[in-house]
């Protein structure tokens, strides 16, 4: 077989592999999104004002936890689980300098304390309002209207 035919077969196989990975990413995202309310959320294990450490991803609300998934991963399991009641939102600020290129346009950054190594969240302002409401509310099924 001439080298040009071998090269053509390698090129076709490489393109098929890339196409399969893209389809796998799309199927994974659709499967995760079907599990609940989903929104874009970037996380950072570093504190400070630089682009270093920011990871693109999305989160899904559960009844007692927020599950965070990397945007470009084929792993179906969440990278982080934030338990309701252990997440504190502190300071809010706009992205500065190189952070603007690392995050979605219009995102705000909030400092957080939680049960993981994540120190910062970046999300849309309207999504932050929803997240704060979810954090402050009681999980479904709890008797919140009974006075002791």
Secondary structure by P-SEA (a helix, b strand, c coil): ccaaaaaaaaaaaaaaaaaaaaaaaaaaaaaaaaccbbbbbbbbccccccccccccbbbbbcccbbbbbbcccccccccccccccccccccccccccccccccccbbbbbbbcccccccbbbbcaaaaaaaaaaaacccccccccccc
